[in-house]
């Protein structure tokens, strides 16, 4: 299916001011993305590379999730670092960086949901929350990871 408006990243870059002020359109777009991810997950799959560049926009503003190059059937836990740096959940980085002391893998569908949240942030504010979602490489992400660790340890998850 032809999506002449390109990807969502380009749309945000080109129409940032108009888009971020149109909360109704943001809600409509985000709902479409959520439906696409829900369909992927309900079929027991994981996309593993949800990002603005992998969401196409038609002339009628219909959004389509694309690029299933990293997609996999649902497994118990993922042990390989996959995805795009700015959209990776902390537990994905933990695979190689030992952020969480008991890292045994991560849930790929939950990592997709994290990336979905990053997409919503970009729709709302016209930018991503950090340049790279990796500890000791971005101060905003470092703050997030430190608060996440505290919450996870306090709740007994980590």
N, C-alpha and C positions, 0 to 999 in steps of 0.2 A: 504494500500500500504506500502510495506516494505521500510524504509529509513535507510539503513545500516550504513550511516555515522553519525547517531545520530542527535543531535540538533545543531543549529547554535552556541550556547554558547560553546559547547564542541569543535566544529571545530575551533572557534576563539582561544580558550585556547591552543589547540594542534598545530595549524598552524599559530599562530599570525604573525610571521615575514613574511612568504610567502604570507599570505592573504592580509595584510595591504599594501604590496608593489605592489600588482596586481590590479591596478585600474580598468582594464577591467573586471576582475572577480567580484570585488565589485559592479560595475555598473550592471552587469548581475544579480547578486544575489538580489540587492536592487530592481531592476525592477520586478523580480519575486515576491518579498514580496509585493510590491505596487499593482501588479495585483491581488494577493490574497486578500488583504485588500479591493481593489476596488470591487471585486466580492462580498465580505461580505456586504459592504456598499450599493452596487447597489441593493441588495436583501432586503434593509431596516432593516439591522441588525447592531449590534455593538458587537465587540469581547470583549472589555474591559479588556483584559489581554495579549496584544501584548508584547512579550519579546523574547529574543534570544532562551530561553529554549522552546518556543512554536512554533519554526520554525524548521522543520525537513529537513534533507539533504539526498538525495539519492546518490547512487554511481555515477550517471550521473550529479550530482550537480543540480538536480531539487529540488527546495525548496517548502515546503508545510506548510501552517499555520495549527496548530493543537490546541487542548485543548480548546474546546468551552464551558467549564464549567461555565464561567461567562457571556457568550454571551447572549444578549437579543435583542428582536425586538426594533427597533428605537422608542424612546419615545421623548416627547418634551425636558425634562431636566431630568438628573439623579440626585438623591439626596443622594445616598449611596456611600461611599468611596469604590471603587473596584479596583482591579488590583494589581500589584506588585510595591513595594515602589520605586525602582530605576527608574521605567518607568512612574510613575504617573505624570500627568500634575499638575501645581500649582492649577488650579481650582478644581481638584479632592480633593487635600488636604484641600482646603478652606472649604469643607463641614463640617469638624470637627474642623478645626483650626482657622476659621474666619480670614483668611489672607486678603481676600477682603471684605470690609465692606458691600457690597450689594450682597453677594453670595446667589443665589437663586437656585442653581443647576448648572449642567454642561452638555454640549453636548457630548454624548458618542462617536460619530464618530470623533469629534475633539480631544478627549482624545486619541483615537486610532492613530490619525495622529501624535500627540505628541510622543507617544511611538514608532512609526515608525521612527521618527527623532532620538530618543535615539538609536535605532537599527543601523541606518546609522552611527551615531557617533562611535559606537562600531566597526562596520565594518572598518571604516576609520582608527581608532586609536588603535584598539585592546583592548579597555577598556571602561568602562562606565564613563560618566562625573561626577558622584557622587555616594556615597554609599547609600544614602537615599534621595529621593527627598522630604524632609520635612523641613520646616523652623526651624531654631535654632538647627538643627542636623547635618548639613554639610555646611561648609563655602562656598563651590563652589555653592551649591544650593541656599544658602542665598543670595549670590551676584546676582544670576540669578533672584530670586524672587523680590528682591528690584528693579532691573532694570525693570522687567516686570510690577511691580506696577506703577512705574513712567510713563512708556509708556502708560499703560492702563488708568491712571488718566488723563494724558495729552490729550489723544484722546477721553476721555469721555466714554470709554467702562465700566469702573468700577466706 
